[in-house]
Amino acid sequence: MHIQGLNIFTMDKYMVMKKYTSIITVGLALFCISTIISQQRAIDIERNSQSGKKYTLIARFEPELALSASEREHMEAERFAEIKLKMQLLDTMDISDRKRDKLISDLIEKSFRARSFRNMANNHFEEEK
């Protein structure tokens, strides 16, 4: 009888301990979930505030240096016209196809690259001689 009573007593302790363990586990899980949700909200708020900025840094601090949209479009059109003229010039030069392709790719990708200016100048002087 004594052994049987001891088993019942330990079983009660086990059930109470199991109950508290499950309550603590659920509480810890809820705490972790709420922390994750609050961090996600902070990130979303930060993203919204960044996307809400109206001006670039140069427009905010140096507005006289920032160009309007029409001025930028005009400069882009001038750049494309200059690239077209340089491409026509490259087509008339007597250079290898590989060199021509390299210069054209430089012109399109990086129009202010020193290699394209140097090569075009060298070829110009050779034609004039």
GIQUI-V529047 format. One record per residue. N is the residue number from 1. PHI is phi in whole degrees, -180 to 180 (NA if undefined). NEAR is the number of other ideal C-beta (glycine too) atoms within 10 Angstrom. Layout:
((N,PHI,NEAR) (N,PHI,NEAR))
This chain:
((1,NA,5) (2,-64,6) (3,-67,6) (4,-66,8) (5,-64,9) (6,-66,10) (7,-64,10) (8,-65,9) (9,-63,10) (10,-69,10) (11,-66,10) (12,-64,10) (13,-61,10) (14,-63,10) (15,-66,10) (16,-65,10) (17,-64,10) (18,-64,10) (19,-63,10) (20,-66,10) (21,-63,10) (22,-67,10) (23,-65,10) (24,-65,10) (25,-63,10) (26,-64,10) (27,-63,10) (28,-65,10) (29,-64,10) (30,-63,10) (31,-62,10) (32,-64,10) (33,-63,10) (34,-66,10) (35,-65,10) (36,-64,10) (37,-64,10) (38,-67,10) (39,-65,10) (40,-64,10) (41,-65,10) (42,-63,10) (43,-65,10) (44,-63,10) (45,-64,10) (46,-64,10) (47,-64,10) (48,-65,9) (49,-70,9) (50,-71,8) (51,-73,7) (52,-82,7) (53,-66,9) (54,-87,6) (55,-123,10) (56,-77,9) (57,-63,9) (58,-67,12) (59,-71,12) (60,-76,11) (61,-100,10) (62,-133,9) (63,-65,9) (64,-75,5) (65,-86,8) (66,-76,15) (67,-93,12) (68,-76,8) (69,-63,7) (70,-67,8) (71,-65,10) (72,-65,11) (73,-64,11) (74,-64,12) (75,-64,11) (76,-66,10) (77,-63,10) (78,-63,10) (79,-64,12) (80,-65,11) (81,-65,10) (82,-66,12) (83,-63,14) (84,-63,11) (85,-63,10) (86,-67,17) (87,-67,14) (88,-64,9) (89,-64,13) (90,-64,19) (91,-67,10) (92,-83,9) (93,-75,15) (94,-95,8) (95,-130,16) (96,-68,8) (97,-63,7) (98,-63,8) (99,-66,13) (100,-62,16) (101,-63,11) (102,-65,15) (103,-67,22) (104,-66,16) (105,-66,12) (106,-62,18) (107,-63,19) (108,-76,10) (109,-77,9) (110,-132,11) (111,-71,14) (112,-106,9) (113,-73,14) (114,-65,9) (115,-61,11) (116,-66,20) (117,-66,13) (118,-63,10) (119,-66,19) (120,-67,18) (121,-67,10) (122,-62,9) (123,-68,18) (124,-62,11) (125,-68,9) (126,-65,11) (127,-70,9) (128,-72,6) (129,-70,4))
